[in-house]
């Protein structure tokens, strides 16, 4: 570790409680076994066949919270997957913080690219490899173990905590608006700590100051009721796969600009202060390119890589299917073709308004001879947080004290729909604190969490709660 930067004015006693450290050192093997137990539950929220696994994961977490020392621990039902709730509210005069993580994970395909079974985690080269090891079961598990260490050594927490662990983050959090409203009476708090973000390139400790929003859609193109012979009907019947290809080709130009009319109308220009902070980050573009494994980067030429990643909107095709895909040849005109298309949004872009613009554009550019439908599968609004918030300053101090380096502020290209819901529905400030390594392969094969991030992150959380319990949100 490097010597802490005095810029954050660390107090001399800014260290993890020795009793907590001793407990963590003594329980390391048990902690890893528990981590693996949670990762083995295939809690894939977007696949109906895993509904039972989602309930099992929620029940496992609720039981752990109760065992550790939390009260009112339950797997709270929703129209979709359960929300795990618990609280401990006996620190008189101390702040109340809502801790948010999610226990659902992404599907594992393409399965053939995994080194081993995705839900059989293992350790290699200082990393835990397995689906959910980073996003977000690993970070959820860090909060469980941090709270356990505090309860085990003191019998109490230094501040008041409410826990909200979601099961639909990877499915656009569709049940959360209703759940938040129905449970408003038990969500009073001073601030929300969302732990679903990570570190900057090079595994540098970071605090995320903004998230992009999202609009997720599906385009369905259909032609004849069934596949037809391409020799008999080719040249007379519009091919849905060809039609879909034409639609997709007209969504963006060669310079990466989205061609949906009105798409950029509400985009807020990148603030000069934000551009300056991004430009000051220790970003190695060559290393970034090498890590991704592509021959060159693409995007709007007027913006830097980090600006394109976190401060500009995008449109991307996430999947295409339709027609014959087996070995050999089958000469058909497919009856239908489909694509999933997502858009990442920045400040002031309204996903509901953009869906109507997107749908109208797709229908406008679709060739005659096919039927086209556009579905809205999920939305989330952009979120930003002030870097001067008291909890942000406290997180920065805790990160520097435990990781030995002053954290940087970054803008994330990803989306966390619940963050905007906490702000808009409950009127609570949100702080985005996370610990995953930037090369975690989240949403991809061989997802991993660096064990040093996991272990040190637990200690950061313990120290942070102690700081807030002692100093409050000054």
C-alpha positions as CSV (number, residue, x, y, z in Angstrom):
1,X,0.0,0.0,0.0
2,X,1.1,3.6,-0.6
3,X,1.3,6.2,2.1
4,X,-2.1,7.9,2.5
5,X,-2.4,11.3,0.9
6,X,-2.7,14.0,3.6
7,X,-5.2,15.9,1.3
8,X,-8.1,14.0,2.9
9,X,-6.9,15.0,6.4
10,X,-7.1,11.6,8.0
11,X,-7.5,11.4,11.7
12,X,-4.8,9.5,13.6
13,X,-7.3,6.9,14.8
14,X,-8.6,6.3,11.2
15,X,-7.9,2.6,11.4
16,X,-10.1,-0.5,11.6
17,X,-10.9,-1.5,15.1
18,X,-8.3,-4.1,16.2
19,X,-11.0,-6.4,17.6
20,X,-12.9,-6.3,14.3
21,X,-9.6,-7.0,12.5
22,X,-8.9,-10.0,14.7
23,X,-12.4,-11.4,14.1
24,X,-12.0,-11.0,10.3
25,X,-8.6,-12.6,10.4
26,X,-9.9,-15.6,12.4
27,X,-13.0,-16.1,10.1
28,X,-11.4,-15.8,6.7
29,X,-11.9,-19.5,5.7
30,X,-15.5,-19.5,6.9
31,X,-16.1,-16.2,5.1
32,X,-14.9,-17.6,1.8
33,X,-17.0,-20.8,2.2
34,X,-20.1,-18.6,2.9
35,X,-19.3,-16.5,-0.2
36,X,-19.1,-19.7,-2.3
37,X,-22.4,-20.9,-0.8
38,X,-24.2,-17.8,-2.0
39,X,-22.6,-17.9,-5.4
40,X,-23.7,-21.5,-6.0
41,X,-27.4,-20.4,-6.0
42,X,-28.2,-19.7,-9.7
43,X,-30.2,-16.5,-9.1
44,X,-30.8,-15.5,-12.7
45,X,-33.7,-13.0,-12.5
46,X,-34.5,-12.8,-16.2
47,X,-35.0,-16.5,-16.8
48,X,-38.4,-17.9,-15.6
49,X,-36.9,-21.3,-14.9
50,X,-34.8,-19.8,-12.1
51,X,-37.7,-18.4,-10.1
52,X,-37.2,-21.0,-7.5
53,X,-33.5,-20.2,-7.3
54,X,-34.4,-16.5,-6.8
55,X,-36.6,-17.4,-3.8
56,X,-33.8,-19.7,-2.4
57,X,-31.2,-16.9,-2.7
58,X,-33.6,-14.4,-1.0
59,X,-34.3,-16.9,1.8
60,X,-30.6,-17.6,2.3
61,X,-29.7,-13.9,2.6
62,X,-32.7,-13.2,5.0
63,X,-31.6,-16.1,7.2
64,X,-28.0,-14.7,7.3
65,X,-29.2,-11.2,8.2
66,X,-31.2,-12.7,11.1
67,X,-28.4,-14.9,12.3
68,X,-25.9,-12.0,12.2
69,X,-28.1,-9.8,14.4
70,X,-30.4,-7.7,12.2
71,X,-34.1,-7.4,13.1
72,X,-37.2,-7.8,10.9
73,X,-35.3,-9.8,8.3
74,X,-37.5,-11.1,5.6
75,X,-37.8,-12.0,1.9
76,X,-40.5,-9.5,1.1
77,X,-42.7,-10.6,-1.8
78,X,-43.3,-8.5,-4.9
79,X,-45.0,-9.3,-8.3
80,X,-41.6,-10.4,-9.4
81,X,-38.8,-11.6,-7.2
82,X,-38.5,-11.0,-3.5
83,X,-36.8,-7.9,-1.9
84,X,-34.7,-8.8,1.1
85,X,-35.3,-6.3,3.9
86,X,-33.8,-6.1,7.4
87,X,-32.9,-3.3,9.9
88,X,-31.1,-2.5,13.1
89,X,-32.1,0.9,14.6
90,X,-30.8,1.2,18.1
91,X,-27.9,3.7,17.7
92,X,-29.5,6.7,19.2
93,X,-28.4,10.0,17.7
94,X,-26.4,8.3,14.9
95,X,-27.4,8.5,11.2
96,X,-29.6,6.0,9.5
97,X,-28.3,4.6,6.3
98,X,-30.0,2.4,3.7
99,X,-27.6,-0.2,2.2
100,X,-28.6,-1.3,-1.2
101,X,-27.2,-4.3,-3.2
102,X,-28.8,-6.8,-5.6
103,X,-28.7,-10.6,-5.4
104,X,-29.8,-11.4,-8.9
105,X,-27.3,-12.1,-11.6
106,X,-27.0,-12.2,-15.4
107,X,-27.6,-15.3,-17.6
108,X,-24.4,-17.3,-18.2
109,X,-24.4,-17.7,-22.0
110,X,-22.3,-18.2,-23.9
111,X,-21.7,-21.2,-21.6
112,X,-18.9,-22.6,-23.7
113,X,-16.6,-19.7,-22.9
114,X,-16.6,-20.3,-19.1
115,X,-13.6,-22.1,-17.7
116,X,-15.8,-24.2,-15.4
117,X,-19.5,-24.3,-14.5
118,X,-20.5,-20.6,-13.8
119,X,-22.1,-21.5,-10.5
120,X,-19.2,-23.5,-9.1
121,X,-16.9,-20.8,-7.9
122,X,-13.2,-21.2,-7.4
123,X,-10.1,-19.1,-6.6
124,X,-7.3,-18.6,-9.1
125,X,-4.5,-16.0,-9.0
126,X,-6.1,-14.1,-6.1
127,X,-9.6,-13.9,-7.7
128,X,-12.9,-15.6,-7.0
129,X,-14.3,-16.7,-10.4
130,X,-18.0,-17.4,-10.9
131,X,-21.2,-15.7,-11.9
132,X,-22.1,-13.0,-9.4
133,X,-18.7,-12.9,-7.7
134,X,-18.5,-9.2,-8.4
135,X,-21.9,-8.1,-9.7
136,X,-23.3,-7.9,-7.2
137,X,-23.3,-10.9,-4.8
138,X,-19.7,-10.3,-3.9
139,X,-20.4,-6.8,-2.7
140,X,-23.6,-7.9,-1.0
141,X,-21.6,-10.5,0.8
142,X,-19.1,-7.9,1.9
143,X,-21.9,-6.0,3.7
144,X,-23.0,-9.2,5.4
145,X,-19.5,-10.0,6.7
146,X,-18.8,-6.4,7.8
147,X,-22.0,-6.2,9.8
148,X,-21.3,-9.7,11.2
149,X,-17.8,-8.5,12.4
150,X,-19.3,-5.5,14.2
151,X,-22.1,-7.5,15.8
152,X,-19.7,-10.3,16.8
153,X,-17.2,-8.0,18.5
154,X,-19.6,-5.5,20.1
155,X,-23.1,-6.9,20.0
156,X,-24.4,-3.8,18.2
157,X,-23.7,-1.5,15.2
158,X,-22.3,2.0,15.5
159,X,-25.1,3.5,13.4
160,X,-28.6,2.6,12.2
161,X,-28.9,0.4,9.1
162,X,-31.7,-0.6,6.9
163,X,-30.9,-3.2,4.3
164,X,-32.6,-3.4,0.9
165,X,-31.3,-6.2,-1.3
166,X,-33.1,-6.4,-4.6
167,X,-33.8,-9.4,-6.9
168,X,-34.6,-7.6,-10.2
169,X,-31.7,-5.2,-10.8
170,X,-30.7,-7.1,-13.9
171,X,-34.3,-7.0,-15.1
172,X,-34.7,-3.2,-14.8
173,X,-36.1,-3.2,-11.2
174,X,-39.6,-3.4,-12.5
175,X,-41.1,-4.4,-9.1
176,X,-39.2,-1.8,-7.1
177,X,-41.4,1.3,-7.6
178,X,-44.4,-0.5,-6.1
179,X,-42.3,-2.0,-3.3
180,X,-40.7,1.3,-2.3
181,X,-44.1,2.9,-2.2
182,X,-45.7,0.1,-0.2
183,X,-42.8,0.1,2.3
184,X,-42.3,3.8,2.6
185,X,-43.1,3.6,6.3
186,X,-39.9,1.6,7.0
187,X,-37.5,3.3,4.7
188,X,-36.9,6.6,6.6
189,X,-33.2,7.3,6.4
190,X,-30.7,10.1,6.0
191,X,-28.9,8.6,2.9
192,X,-28.7,5.6,0.7
193,X,-25.4,3.8,0.1
194,X,-25.7,1.9,-3.3
195,X,-22.9,-0.7,-3.5
196,X,-23.1,-1.8,-7.1
197,X,-20.2,0.1,-8.7
198,X,-16.5,-0.5,-8.8
199,X,-12.9,0.9,-9.1
200,X,-11.3,2.8,-11.9
201,X,-8.9,1.4,-14.6
202,X,-5.8,-0.1,-13.0
203,X,-7.9,-1.1,-9.9
204,X,-7.7,2.4,-8.4
205,X,-10.2,3.1,-5.6
206,X,-13.0,5.2,-6.9
207,X,-16.3,6.8,-6.1
208,X,-18.9,7.0,-8.9
209,X,-20.4,10.5,-9.3
210,X,-22.9,9.6,-12.0
211,X,-24.7,6.7,-13.8
212,X,-26.3,6.7,-17.2
213,X,-29.9,5.8,-17.6
214,X,-31.2,3.1,-19.8
215,X,-33.9,2.3,-22.4
216,X,-34.1,-1.4,-23.3
217,X,-36.2,-2.4,-26.3
218,X,-36.9,-5.3,-28.6
219,X,-37.6,-5.1,-32.4
220,X,-39.7,-7.9,-33.8
221,X,-40.0,-8.2,-37.6
222,X,-42.4,-10.8,-39.2
223,X,-43.2,-11.8,-42.7
224,X,-45.0,-14.9,-43.9
225,X,-46.7,-17.1,-41.2
226,X,-44.0,-19.7,-41.6
227,X,-40.5,-20.1,-43.1
228,X,-40.8,-20.3,-46.9
229,X,-38.5,-21.6,-49.7
230,X,-36.0,-19.0,-50.7
231,X,-35.9,-20.3,-54.3
232,X,-39.6,-20.2,-54.8
233,X,-40.3,-16.9,-53.0
234,X,-37.0,-15.0,-53.0
235,X,-37.3,-11.8,-55.0
236,X,-41.0,-11.5,-54.2
237,X,-41.3,-11.8,-50.5
238,X,-39.5,-9.4,-48.2
239,X,-37.1,-11.2,-46.0
240,X,-37.6,-10.3,-42.3
241,X,-33.9,-10.8,-41.6
242,X,-32.9,-8.5,-44.4
243,X,-35.5,-6.0,-43.3
244,X,-34.2,-6.1,-39.7
245,X,-30.6,-5.6,-41.0
246,X,-31.7,-2.5,-42.9
247,X,-33.4,-1.1,-39.8
248,X,-30.4,-1.7,-37.6
249,X,-28.1,-0.1,-40.2
250,X,-30.1,3.1,-40.1
251,X,-30.1,3.5,-36.3
252,X,-26.5,5.0,-36.3
253,X,-24.3,6.6,-38.8
254,X,-20.6,5.7,-39.5
255,X,-19.4,8.2,-36.9
256,X,-21.4,6.7,-34.1
257,X,-24.2,9.3,-34.0
258,X,-27.7,8.0,-33.3
259,X,-30.1,8.8,-36.1
260,X,-33.3,8.7,-34.1
261,X,-34.8,12.2,-34.6
262,X,-34.9,14.1,-31.3
263,X,-32.5,11.7,-29.6
264,X,-30.1,14.4,-28.6
265,X,-32.6,17.2,-27.9
266,X,-32.4,17.0,-24.1
267,X,-28.8,16.0,-23.7
268,X,-27.0,18.3,-21.3
269,X,-23.5,19.3,-22.6
270,X,-20.6,17.9,-20.7
271,X,-19.8,20.4,-17.9
272,X,-16.2,21.9,-18.2
273,X,-15.5,20.9,-14.6
274,X,-16.5,17.3,-15.3
275,X,-14.4,17.3,-18.4
276,X,-11.5,18.5,-16.3
277,X,-11.9,15.8,-13.7
278,X,-12.1,13.1,-16.4
279,X,-9.1,14.5,-18.1
280,X,-7.1,14.4,-14.9
281,X,-7.8,10.7,-14.3
282,X,-4.8,8.3,-14.7
283,X,-6.2,6.7,-17.8
284,X,-4.0,4.5,-20.0
285,X,-5.9,4.2,-23.3
286,X,-3.4,1.6,-24.7
287,X,-3.9,-0.7,-21.7
288,X,-7.7,-0.2,-21.9
289,X,-7.6,-1.2,-25.5
290,X,-5.4,-4.3,-24.8
291,X,-7.7,-5.4,-21.9
292,X,-10.8,-5.3,-24.1
293,X,-9.0,-7.1,-26.9
294,X,-10.3,-5.1,-29.9
295,X,-8.2,-3.6,-32.7
296,X,-9.4,-0.1,-32.3
297,X,-11.9,2.1,-30.3
298,X,-14.9,3.7,-31.9
299,X,-17.3,6.5,-31.1
300,X,-17.9,10.2,-31.3
301,X,-14.7,11.9,-32.4
302,X,-15.4,15.1,-30.5
303,X,-15.2,13.3,-27.1
304,X,-12.6,11.4,-25.2
305,X,-12.9,7.7,-24.2
306,X,-14.0,8.6,-20.7
307,X,-16.4,11.2,-21.9
308,X,-18.0,8.7,-24.3
309,X,-18.2,6.1,-21.6
310,X,-19.9,8.2,-18.9
311,X,-21.1,11.5,-20.2
312,X,-22.6,10.8,-23.7
313,X,-25.6,8.7,-24.7
314,X,-25.3,5.5,-26.8
315,X,-27.3,3.0,-28.8
316,X,-26.3,-0.6,-29.1
317,X,-27.7,-3.9,-30.5
318,X,-27.4,-6.5,-27.7
319,X,-28.6,-9.5,-29.6
320,X,-30.0,-10.6,-33.0
321,X,-31.8,-13.8,-33.9
322,X,-34.0,-15.4,-36.5
323,X,-33.9,-17.9,-39.4
324,X,-31.8,-21.0,-39.7
325,X,-28.7,-21.2,-37.5
326,X,-27.7,-24.8,-37.5
327,X,-24.9,-26.6,-39.3
328,X,-25.0,-26.8,-43.1
329,X,-27.5,-25.1,-45.4
330,X,-31.2,-24.5,-45.3
331,X,-32.5,-22.2,-48.0
332,X,-35.4,-20.3,-46.5
333,X,-36.8,-16.9,-46.0
334,X,-37.4,-16.8,-42.3
335,X,-40.8,-16.0,-40.9
336,X,-39.4,-13.6,-38.4
337,X,-36.3,-11.9,-37.0
338,X,-35.6,-10.1,-33.8
339,X,-33.2,-7.7,-32.1
340,X,-32.7,-6.4,-28.7
341,X,-31.5,-2.7,-28.6
342,X,-30.5,-0.7,-25.6
343,X,-29.7,3.0,-25.2
344,X,-27.7,4.4,-22.4
345,X,-28.9,7.9,-21.5
346,X,-27.4,11.0,-19.8
347,X,-28.8,13.9,-17.9
348,X,-32.2,15.2,-18.8
349,X,-33.0,12.4,-21.3
350,X,-36.4,10.8,-20.5
351,X,-36.5,7.1,-21.4
352,X,-40.3,7.1,-21.9
353,X,-40.1,10.0,-24.3
354,X,-37.2,8.4,-26.2
355,X,-39.0,5.1,-26.5
356,X,-41.8,6.8,-28.5
357,X,-39.2,8.6,-30.7
358,X,-37.3,5.3,-31.2
359,X,-40.4,3.3,-32.0
360,X,-41.6,5.9,-34.5
361,X,-38.2,6.0,-36.2
362,X,-38.1,2.2,-36.5
363,X,-41.5,2.0,-38.0
364,X,-40.7,4.9,-40.4
365,X,-37.5,3.2,-41.8
366,X,-38.9,-0.3,-41.9
367,X,-39.3,-1.5,-45.6
368,X,-42.8,-2.5,-46.8
369,X,-43.8,-6.1,-46.9
370,X,-43.1,-6.9,-43.2
371,X,-44.8,-6.3,-39.9
372,X,-42.8,-4.5,-37.3
373,X,-43.4,-4.2,-33.6
374,X,-41.2,-2.4,-31.0
375,X,-41.4,-3.4,-27.3
376,X,-40.2,-1.5,-24.3
377,X,-38.5,-4.0,-22.0
378,X,-37.1,-1.7,-19.3
379,X,-36.1,1.9,-18.4
380,X,-34.0,3.7,-15.9
381,X,-33.2,7.4,-15.5
382,X,-29.7,8.9,-15.3
383,X,-28.4,9.7,-11.8
384,X,-25.7,12.0,-10.5
385,X,-24.5,12.7,-7.0
386,X,-22.7,15.7,-5.5
387,X,-19.0,15.0,-4.7
388,X,-19.4,17.3,-1.7
389,X,-22.0,15.2,0.1
390,X,-21.0,14.3,3.7
391,X,-21.2,10.6,3.0
392,X,-19.1,10.9,-0.1
393,X,-16.4,12.6,1.9
394,X,-16.6,9.9,4.6
395,X,-16.4,7.2,1.9
396,X,-13.3,8.9,0.4
397,X,-11.6,8.9,3.8
398,X,-12.4,5.3,4.6
399,X,-11.2,4.2,1.2
400,X,-7.9,6.1,1.6
401,X,-7.3,4.7,5.1
402,X,-7.9,1.1,4.1
403,X,-6.7,0.9,0.5
404,X,-3.8,3.4,1.0
405,X,-4.7,5.6,-1.9
406,X,-6.9,8.7,-2.3
407,X,-9.9,7.6,-4.5
408,X,-10.7,9.2,-7.8
409,X,-14.1,10.3,-8.9
410,X,-15.5,8.6,-12.1
411,X,-18.6,8.6,-14.2
412,X,-20.0,5.1,-14.9
413,X,-21.4,4.1,-18.3
414,X,-23.7,1.6,-16.6
415,X,-27.2,2.0,-15.1
416,X,-28.7,1.2,-11.8
417,X,-32.5,2.0,-12.0
418,X,-33.0,1.9,-8.2
419,X,-30.7,4.9,-7.6
420,X,-33.1,7.2,-9.4
421,X,-36.1,5.6,-7.6
422,X,-34.6,6.3,-4.2
423,X,-34.0,9.9,-5.1
424,X,-37.3,10.6,-6.9
425,X,-39.8,8.4,-4.8
426,X,-38.2,8.7,-1.4
427,X,-36.4,12.0,-1.7
428,X,-33.2,10.5,-0.4
429,X,-29.6,11.4,-1.4
430,X,-27.7,8.5,-3.0
431,X,-24.0,7.7,-2.8
432,X,-22.5,5.2,-5.2
433,X,-19.8,3.2,-3.4
434,X,-18.3,0.0,-4.8
435,X,-15.3,-2.2,-4.7
436,X,-15.2,-4.4,-7.8
437,X,-12.1,-4.5,-10.0
438,X,-12.6,-2.9,-13.5
439,X,-11.7,-6.1,-15.2
440,X,-14.3,-8.2,-13.4
441,X,-16.0,-9.4,-16.6
442,X,-19.4,-8.5,-15.2
443,X,-22.2,-9.8,-17.5
444,X,-19.6,-11.9,-19.3
445,X,-18.0,-15.4,-19.0
446,X,-15.5,-15.9,-16.2
447,X,-16.7,-13.1,-14.0
448,X,-14.3,-12.4,-11.1
449,X,-13.7,-10.5,-8.0
450,X,-10.1,-9.7,-6.8
451,X,-9.9,-11.1,-3.3
452,X,-7.9,-8.2,-2.0
453,X,-10.7,-5.8,-3.1
454,X,-13.2,-8.1,-1.3
455,X,-11.3,-8.4,1.9
456,X,-10.1,-4.8,2.1
457,X,-13.6,-3.6,1.1
458,X,-15.1,-5.4,4.1
459,X,-12.7,-3.4,6.3
460,X,-13.6,-0.2,4.5
461,X,-17.3,-0.7,5.3
462,X,-16.5,-1.4,9.0
463,X,-14.4,1.7,9.2
464,X,-17.0,3.8,7.4
465,X,-19.8,2.8,9.7
466,X,-17.6,3.6,12.7
467,X,-16.8,7.0,11.3
468,X,-20.5,7.8,10.7
469,X,-21.5,6.5,14.1
470,X,-18.9,8.7,15.7
471,X,-19.0,11.9,13.6
472,X,-22.4,11.7,11.9
473,X,-23.1,13.2,8.5
474,X,-21.2,16.4,9.1
